[in-house]
Amino acid sequence: MSTLDGVSGAGLLVDAEYRIRGANERCVVVFEKPVAEIRGNDLGTLREMGLCDRPSVRRWECAVGRVLDGEVSEATERVTLHPDGDTRQYEVTVSPFEADGAGAKARCTLRSVDDDLAADETLRALHESTRRLLAADTVEQVLERTAEAANEVLGFPGTAVRRYDSSTGLLHHVSFGSRIEDLEDRPPYHVEESPHGRALTRRETVIDEIGDEDPYDREVFTQTMYVPIGSRALLSVGTIDRSFDESDVQFAEILAENATAAVRTVTTAERLRREQEHLELLRQILTRVLRHNIRNDMNVIESNAELIDELTRDEITGHVDRICASVDSVTSLSEKAREIEQIADDPDQSEEVDLSAVVESAVARVTRAYPDATIETTVPDQCRIAAHRSLGVALRNLLENACEHADTEQSTVEVVVAETDAAVTISICDDGPGIPDSELEILEREGETALQHGSGLGLWVVKWVIERSDASIEFDTTDGTCVEIRLERT
């Protein structure tokens, strides 16, 4: 709960009758009981439950009484707890708490006097928090629960989780702790211009002293620590009036590793769901869309062939051209069907490829098919990147689109491959009229109707391959067509 955010250890809220009004998740580890069984009982009931001995309860109640009577602003007592028959020594620190509507008057924080025991409790609490992470339905939910665990389990007073947008290179906040109330008003951090970015791009923990250059945190936190959550998110935590110790770093990294595993689990589940949807779309294409197009083309071939028997040699030229065009259409559709089948049979086969070689191969093949087109390339000698093994098929479809939609037979297409430490981009730009909006709809919609009986099949292949490469794609049709594919380095 927010009233116990940043409490380092188990935290309880107690009213004037010593009744427990609130408890954080660390109490589950300390008392070996669910929070629901602890909340609502008075401190004396802890003895009846076998969790605390009588002298310890009396000392605890006396500490609460002294604080509530105004004798002291803070009181500390040592108590003995007996969860599951064990004997554990804790220091209970009691401080005033303004009523939150539930009647709580005092905040009680329990800290183990045994460092090894405290570390063990933290690890067990992290284990419990991992269950919540793995039960999340979305990546955003995983990241929100990670920020909560950094607050409630690890006790960091300032926590934030940011998600990386690879298309802009910016880190945007997803969730944050109570001490960072103005985070929503802050601009996003650029991955190449901040300690946040250093941690994410280097895949390592970065500890940063708060300096005058930070206009937000310098009046609140002493140090901040940035821990990457895989390659797409970042955990930030802050301390007040102290520096991070070795255990802080270890526990924060464990939490981030658990969050990374949970993100991977959610992402895999989402990918499997998309696979089912795409396989259903594949079934529609192979059983209905392609059948419709092939039937129409065969009807054209048949009708023109029948007319040829009744015409002279000089009269048959136009009919032969229509027959050849229909044959080309059937051949193209069959090739697209074969490409789709190969991708469907090989949905998750990503591998490291030499992108320069893949681009040059696709350009060479399209140049042979469109000899009047000019395709200019700017690519490095070698560029290694992880991508789906059908990336070349996707690039070939984009190049064919550029040549097919040209205003003139002598079209010009420019292909550029650019590298940074974080990503590789492929730009394919042409001087034609631009891909029709009706075909670009395939990138926004799913299903047979979006394909318009075969139109846009090539772009559908592109979309599927790009998704399976964990890449992004953008189209700009304001002046010709410019397609940009961005592949993240891992």
N, C-alpha and C positions, 0 to 999 in steps of 0.2 A: 504494500500500500504506500501511497505517496508520503504519508506522515512519518514513515520509517526509512525513506530514501536516504542512502548514504550512511546508514548505521553500520559500523564495522563490527559485525558479529550478530548474534541473536538479539532481536529487539522486541520489547513488549510495551504496550500502553496500558496504564493502570488508572482506575478512578479512585475517588476518595474512600471508597469501601474496599479497596485493594482488589477489586474485580478486574480481570484481564479483558480489556476492550479491543485490543488489536495485537497481532503478532506477525513478524515477517517470516520468510521461508527458511531462514537459518534456524528458527526455533524447531523445525522438524528434525534437524540433525541433533540439536542439543538435547531435546526431550524425547526423541524417538517416538513422537506422536504427531498425527496430522494437526495442522493449525486449527481446524474446526473443533478438535477435542480439547485444545488448550484455551481457545477464546471462550469467554463467558464464565469461566471458573474464577474463584478468588484464589489468592496466593495460598491460603490454608488448604485448599483442595489439592494443591500439588503434593502435599504430604499424604493426604488420603489416597492419592493415585500412586503413591510409592515413588514419586519423582524427586522429593526433597525432604530432608529430615526436619524435625520440629525446631531445633535451635536455629537452623538456617532460615526457616520461614519467619521466625521472630525477628532476626537481624534484618531481614529483607523488609518486613513491614515497618520496622523502626526507621529504616533509611527513608522509606517513602513518606512516613509521618513527619520526619524532620524537614523534608523538602516542602511538603504541602503546608506545614505550619509556618514556613518562612524562616526557620532557624538557620538553614544553610541553603546555598544556591545549588549545591551538588553534594551527594553523599555516596560513599563507596563502602561496600561490605563484601566479605568473602562468604560464599555459600557452598554447600556440598549437594550435588545432584546425584540421583541414582537411576538413570535411564537403563532399562533392561538389566537391572541388578548391578551395573557398574558403579564405581565411585569416582566422581570427577569434581575437581575444584574450579570454581569460577569466581571472578570479581563482578559484582553487580554495581553498576554506576547509575544512580537515580538523578534525574534533572527535571525541572518543571516543564510542563507541556500545556499549551493553551488548548482549551476544549475545542474539539472539532465537530461537535454536535452529537458525538457518541458518549460524552461524559468523561472522556479520559482527562486526567490531570497531571500524570507523571510519565516520563519516558524512562524505561529501564533497559540498559544495555548490558549483556552478559559477555564477558571475555574470559576465555580459558587461561589459566595461569600456567598451563603446560604448553609450550610452543609446539611440540610434536602433536599433541592432541588437537590444538587449534588448526594446524595444517591438515590433519586428518579430517576434521569436521568440514573444513573448506572444500576438500576434495570430494567428500560425500555430498555436500550441498551442490557442488558443480555437477556431480553425477545426476542428482535429481533435476537440476535445471536442464541438463541435456535431454532428458525425457520430454520436457516441454518443447524444446527446440525441434526434436524429431517428430513431434506430433503436429507441427505447424503445417498449414495447407498452402501457404505462399511464401515466397522469398521475403517479402516485406514483413510478414508475421515472424519469420525467423529472426530478422534483424531487430525488430521491436523487442522481442523476448531476450535477445542478446543484451540490449541496453538495460533492460530490467534486471537481468542477472548480474550485470556489472555493478548496478546500484545495490540490489538487495542481498546478493550472495557474497560479492567481493567487497562491498562496503565503500566503493569509490564515491566521493561526494559529487563529482562531475562526470557524466558519461554521455557519449553521443555515438551514433552509428550513421555513417554516410555511405551512399551507394554511388559507384562510379559509372558515369555515362560515357561510354567509349566514343560516341559520335561527336561529343563536344570537348572531351578531355576534362570534364568538371566532376567534382564530388558534391553531391546534393545530400542534405540531411534526411534521414528517415525517422529516427527516434532519438530522444535526448532525455537526460536526467533533470531533476528539479533545480539544480544550481545553474542550469544553462537556459534560463527562461527566455532569453532574447534570440535563441538560435534560429527561429523561423524568419527573423528579420535580417539575418546575415547573408551576404552573397556567397555563392558556392566557391569552393577552393579549386584552383586549377592544379591538375595533377603534377605539372612540371614546375610549379612555383611555390611550393609549400612543403613543410615537413610531413604533412599528410600524404602528399604525392610521393615523397621519397620512400616512405614506408610501403606504399602500395606497389610502386614500380620495382623496388628492390626486394620485395617480399620479405621484409625484416622489420623487427620492432624498432621504433625510433623514439627516444626520450628527449624532450625539448624543454629548455628553460623558458619560462614566460618572460618575454622582454617588452620593451617599450613599443616595439613595432606591432605588437598584438593589441589592437584597440578594444578587444572584447574581454579577454580573460585575465589581463595583467592585474586587475584589482581583486580577483577572486582566487585564482589558483597559483600555486607555487611551481608545480611542474605539470606537464602533460605528456601522455604516452600514447603512441599511435601503433596499433597492431593490425596487420592486414587480415581480412577474412577472405581467403582465396584471392582471386584477381579482380573481384568486382565490388568489394565493400571494405570498410575500414572501421575499426573500433577505436574510439578516442576516450581516454579517461584522464581525470585531473586530481591532484592532491592539494590539500590546504595546509600550510605551515609545516610541511615535511616533504622529504624527497622519497621517491620510490625505492623500495628495497628489493632484494632478489626474489622474495616470495611474491611480491606484487607483480613482477614481470612474469614469473612462471605461471601464476594463476590466470593472468590476463591472456597469456598465450594459449593456455589450455582451453579457456572459454572460446577464444577465437577459432581454435582448431575444431572444437565441437560445433561451432556455428558453421564453419566451412563444410563439415560433413553433413549437417542438416540442410544447408543450401543445396549441396550436391544431390541429396535424397529428393528434395522437393523438385529440383530441376529435372531429375531423371523421371519422376512420376509425371511431370508436365509433358516431357518429351514423349513418353509412352502414350499419353492421351492424344497428343497431336499425331503420333504414328497411326493410331487407330482411325482418326479422322481422315488422314491422308490415304490410308489403305482403302477406306470406303470410297473416297473420291477416285482413286485409281480404278476401283471396280466399275464406277459409273463411266469413267472414260473408256475403258476397254470394252464394256458391254453395250454402251449406248452412244456415246459421242462419236467414237471412231467408226462404229458400225454405220451411223447416220451419214458421216462424210464419205466413207468408202462406197456406200450404196449410191449416193448422189453422183460421185465421180464415175462409177461403173455404168450408171444410166446414161451419162453423157457419152462415154466411150461407145456403148452399144448403139445409141441412136445415131451417132455420127458415122459409125461403121456401116450401118444399114443404108444410110444415104449414099455412101461412097459407091455402092453397087449400081446406083442409078445415075451416076454422074460421069462426065468425061474427065480425062486427066487434068485439064486446065481448071475444072470446077472443084476439084477435091482438096485443093491446098488449104483453104480455111478450115475445113473439117478435120484434116490431118493435124493442123496446129492445135485445135481444141482437144483432139484425142491425146496429143503429146502433153498438153498442159494438165489434163486430168490424170494421166499416168504419173507425171511428176508429182502431182498433189498426193496421189495414193502412196507413192514411194516415200515422200516426205512424212506423211502421217505414220507409215509403218516404222520409219526410223525413229520418230518421236515416241511411238509406243514401245519400241525396243529400249530406248534410253530410259523411259519411265519405269519399265520392268526392272532394268538393271539397278536403278536407284532404289526402288522398293525392296529388291532382294538384298540390298547392301546399305541399309538406312543409316547406320552409325559408324561406317568405316572411315574414320579420319586417320590421316597419316601425315608425316612430314614430307613435303614436296618442295621441289625447286620451282618456285612460282615463275621465275623468268623463263624456264624451259616450257612450262605449261602454257604461258601466254604465247610464246613464239610458235608452239605447235598449233594452237587454236588459230592464230593469225594465218599460218601457212595453209591450213586446210580451207579456211574461208576464202583466202585469196585465189585458190584454185577454182573454187565454185563461182566466184565473182571476179573474173580477171580484169574487168574494167574499173573496179573500185581501187582506191588508193588507201592502204592502211599503214599509217606511220606509227612506229613504236619507240617509246623511251623506257627502257627497262635496265636494271643493273645486270651485271654479268651473272650473278647468282643471288637468289633470295629464298632462304629456307623459311617455311612457315607451315603450321599445322592446318590442314583443310580436308574436306571430304574428297575422296579420290575421284569424284566426278566433277570437280571444279572446272576442268577443261571443257566438259560438255556445257556447263552453264556459260562460260565465256564465249564459246562458239555460238551459242544461241543468241547472245547479246550482239555479237558481231554480225551475225546473219540478219538480225532485226535491223541493225544500222544500214546494211546494204540494201535490204528489201524495201525499206521505207524512204530511200533516197529520192530526191526530186529528179535527178538525172542519172544516167547510167554510170557516169564518172563521179561517183561519190567519194568523199574524203572522210576517213575515220582515224581518230588519234587515240592511241592506247598508251597510258602512262602508269608505271608502277613506282610508287614512292614509299620510302621506309623511314620509320622513327624507332626509338627504343621501345615504344609501347605498342605500335601497330604497323601494318602494311596496308596501303590503299591502292586500289586498281581503278583508274578512271578510263572510261570508254566514251568518247564524245564524237558526234557526227554533225554534219552541216545540213541534214535533211529537215523535213517538216516536223519531226518529232513523232514518237510512238503514239498512236491513237489512244485517247482516254479510255475507250471501250476495252482495249487490251491491258492497259495499266490497272484496270479494275481487278484483275486477277490477284494483284498484290494486296488488295483490301478485302476481297470476298473469297468465300470457299464454295464449292459445289459446282454441279454441272452447268447451272445457268450462267455462272461467271465466265465459263469457258466459251459460251456462245457456239456450241457445236464445233469445237476444235480451234477457234480463234483464240490466241493467247496461250496455246499449249507450251510454246517455247519459254514464255515468261514464267509459266507455272513450274517448269523444270528448273529454271533459274532460282525461283523462290525456294523450292524444296532443297536444292543443293546449298544455298546460302544459309538457310536455317540449320542444316546439318553440319555446317562448318563453324557454327557459333559466330557467324559474321553478321554484318548489317549492310543494307543496300538502300541507296537513295536515288531518285530519278528527278532530273531537272529538264523540263521540256519547253522552257521559255525561248530558247534559241537553239533549234535542233534538239537533240537529245544528249544529255550527259548523265552517265550512270557512274556512281561511285560505290565501290564495295570496300568495306573496312574489315580486315581480319586482325584480331587481337593477338599479340605475342603472348605465349604462355610459358 
